[in-house]
Amino acid sequence: MTSKDKLMKPTCIAILLFALADPPLADLPIYTLVAKDGRLTPAVLDVPAGQRFKIVIRNDGRIVAR
């Protein structure tokens, strides 16, 4: 058995467990933040406690958002 074969089984198991444990990102609510000239809009996101969600950040400004 090669070292590649030894790594393949644990890797496949980890990928399978990860896929089963988390819902697909498509099922998560999406919140969009807009970065413009050093500010984020909206300034506050109201998300229920324990709720998984996805954040999309879009830079509409002229400078790099950091």
Summary of the structure (lengths in Angstrom):
residues: 66
radius of gyration: 19.1
end to end distance: 47.2
largest distance: 56.7
contacts: 110
relative contact order: 0.19
helix: 33%
strand: 24%
